[in-house]
Amino acid sequence: MDLDLLLNQKNKYKPMKPINRSAAAFIKTGERIAAEVKMSLDFDLRKLVSCNGGTIHDITFALFQQFSEKGILDNSIYVHKTEDFDIILHAYLPFDQTRYVLAHELGHYVLHAEEMSYAYQKGDAQIEQEAYYFALGFLMPETLFVEKYKLNQNDEWLASLFRLPLELIRSRKQSLNLQ
């Protein structure tokens, strides 16, 4: 969908609602979806979004300011209907953060999507946590993560290998009791 058109229709969208399950349940859902799509270290998340009817809008800082003033919020997802959604993404994010944000927004799509609904980075804390845990399991399925962890337990090495921010590696280690 064109961003200008989305701006004109934003008031027709409703916020996504939380599911209220445990962090472990969201991680397991992420792992299940990772298995379905055959997640790997070089997996193309942009292609996955596209294959499922999504469009990614990489917006510059100047465009972000312009659209934020008009009501489009940062790092967000707008679901129009099944297999028709838009992800708004800061174009200037480092690759590791972009990879996480895309998985996080896909988490909203898998967990929370209803027709004409949205979620954004500074939205409901509960749905943001749910998408966070989904992304942990999706990007770092237990079997793959433990296999790589056994090779090298260094957080920086794991972050480089999984191409994710360091804090996500630490969260995943904690969720797997690998401290």
C-alpha distance (Angstrom), angle and dihedral (degrees) to the residues before:
residue distance angle dihedral
M1 . . .
D2 3.77 . .
L3 3.81 112.2 .
D4 3.81 92.3 -129.3
L5 3.80 90.0 53.1
L6 3.80 90.1 48.4
L7 3.80 89.0 52.1
N8 3.76 91.1 54.2
Q9 3.82 92.5 49.6
K10 3.82 100.9 37.3
N11 3.81 93.4 107.7
K12 3.84 88.5 63.2
Y13 3.83 91.3 64.5
K14 3.80 125.5 87.5
P15 3.80 128.0 -150.9
M16 3.79 116.6 -97.9
K17 3.80 116.2 -108.5
P18 3.82 128.4 -128.5
I19 3.79 122.2 -111.6
N20 3.83 95.3 -150.7
R21 3.79 102.8 -142.5
S22 3.79 129.2 137.3
A23 3.79 123.4 -74.8
A24 3.82 88.2 -115.6
A25 3.82 90.6 56.2
F26 3.81 91.7 54.3
I27 3.81 91.3 46.7
K28 3.83 89.6 51.4
T29 3.81 90.6 50.0
G30 3.80 89.1 52.0
E31 3.80 90.4 49.4
R32 3.82 91.4 49.2
I33 3.80 91.8 52.4
A34 3.83 90.0 45.1
A35 3.80 89.1 55.9
E36 3.82 91.4 48.4
V37 3.81 92.4 53.6
K38 3.82 93.9 37.3
M39 3.80 95.7 -117.5
S40 3.79 114.7 -148.6
L41 3.78 136.4 169.9
D42 3.81 91.2 -94.9
F43 3.80 96.9 40.9
D44 3.83 114.4 149.3
L45 3.81 107.1 -128.6
R46 3.81 93.0 179.7
K47 3.78 89.9 58.9
L48 3.82 90.7 48.9
V49 3.82 90.4 53.0
S50 3.80 91.0 49.2
C51 3.83 94.2 46.0
N52 3.81 89.2 54.3
G53 3.79 95.4 52.2
G54 3.77 98.3 -93.2
T55 3.78 130.6 136.2
I56 3.79 121.9 -154.5
H57 3.79 116.8 -147.7
D58 3.81 109.2 -159.9
I59 3.77 102.2 -161.0
T60 3.77 126.8 -168.6
F61 3.77 121.7 -129.2
A62 3.81 90.8 -102.0
L63 3.81 91.5 51.5
F64 3.79 90.4 44.8
Q65 3.79 90.4 56.2
Q66 3.79 91.2 46.9
F67 3.80 94.7 48.7
S68 3.81 94.5 40.5
E69 3.77 89.4 57.3
K70 3.81 88.1 53.3
G71 3.79 95.4 47.2
I72 3.82 108.5 -89.3
L73 3.76 108.4 122.7
D74 3.78 130.6 -147.5
N75 3.80 126.1 -88.1
S76 3.76 93.9 -0.3
I77 3.79 143.7 145.4
Y78 3.78 127.9 -136.8
V79 3.80 116.4 -167.3
H80 3.78 114.5 -158.7
K81 3.82 96.5 175.5
T82 3.82 138.4 -41.3
E83 3.80 109.8 -41.0
D84 3.80 92.3 4.9
F85 3.79 116.1 94.6
D86 3.78 142.2 129.4
I87 3.79 128.0 -138.4
I88 3.78 117.0 -159.4
L89 3.78 110.4 -153.5
H90 3.78 133.8 178.9
A91 3.81 105.6 -113.2
Y92 3.81 92.7 -151.0
L93 3.81 97.4 60.3
P94 3.80 116.5 118.5
F95 3.82 113.9 -105.4
D96 3.82 94.3 -105.6
Q97 3.81 92.1 54.3
T98 3.80 92.2 43.9
R99 3.80 89.3 53.6
Y100 3.81 90.6 52.4
V101 3.83 94.7 44.6
L102 3.81 91.9 51.6
A103 3.82 91.3 50.6
H104 3.81 89.9 45.6
E105 3.82 92.1 52.0
L106 3.80 90.2 46.2
G107 3.80 85.5 53.3
H108 3.79 89.2 58.2
Y109 3.80 89.0 49.2
V110 3.81 93.2 50.7
L111 3.81 96.7 39.7
H112 3.78 108.4 29.7
A113 3.81 111.5 17.1
E114 3.76 119.3 132.8
E115 3.76 126.5 161.0
M116 3.81 111.5 -74.3
S117 3.82 95.6 7.4
Y118 3.79 135.3 132.3
A119 3.79 144.0 -168.4
Y120 3.78 128.5 -166.7
Q121 3.78 138.0 -170.7
K122 3.80 95.8 -101.1
G123 3.80 94.5 39.6
D124 3.80 132.1 104.5
A125 3.80 108.5 -15.8
Q126 3.82 93.7 -143.3
I127 3.81 96.1 56.2
E128 3.79 89.9 43.6
Q129 3.83 89.7 55.4
E130 3.80 91.0 47.1
A131 3.82 91.7 52.8
Y132 3.83 89.7 45.0
Y133 3.81 92.3 57.1
F134 3.80 91.3 43.8
A135 3.83 88.7 54.9
L136 3.83 91.5 50.1
G137 3.79 91.5 56.2
F138 3.79 94.6 38.4
L139 3.81 97.2 50.2
M140 3.81 96.3 35.3
P141 3.81 109.9 31.1
E142 3.80 110.3 -166.5
T143 3.82 97.1 -113.8
L144 3.81 93.8 49.3
F145 3.79 94.0 42.0
V146 3.81 95.2 48.7
E147 3.82 90.8 46.3
K148 3.81 91.0 55.0
Y149 3.80 92.7 40.0
K150 3.81 90.0 57.5
L151 3.82 88.8 55.8
N152 3.79 94.2 51.6
Q153 3.80 128.6 -4.2
N154 3.80 94.9 -163.7
D155 3.82 110.7 123.3
E156 3.80 94.3 -146.6
W157 3.81 91.6 51.5
L158 3.80 91.3 49.6
A159 3.82 91.1 47.8
S160 3.78 89.9 52.0
L161 3.80 92.6 45.9
F162 3.82 95.3 48.3
R163 3.83 90.8 36.1
L164 3.79 92.0 -131.0
P165 3.80 136.7 124.9
L166 3.79 115.5 -82.1
E167 3.81 93.8 -117.7
L168 3.82 90.4 60.5
I169 3.79 91.1 53.5
R170 3.80 89.5 52.2
S171 3.81 91.9 48.0
R172 3.79 91.3 50.3
K173 3.80 91.9 48.8
Q174 3.79 89.1 51.0
S175 3.82 92.5 48.7
L176 3.80 88.4 53.8
N177 3.83 94.3 43.2
L178 3.82 91.2 -118.3
Q179 3.80 96.4 138.5
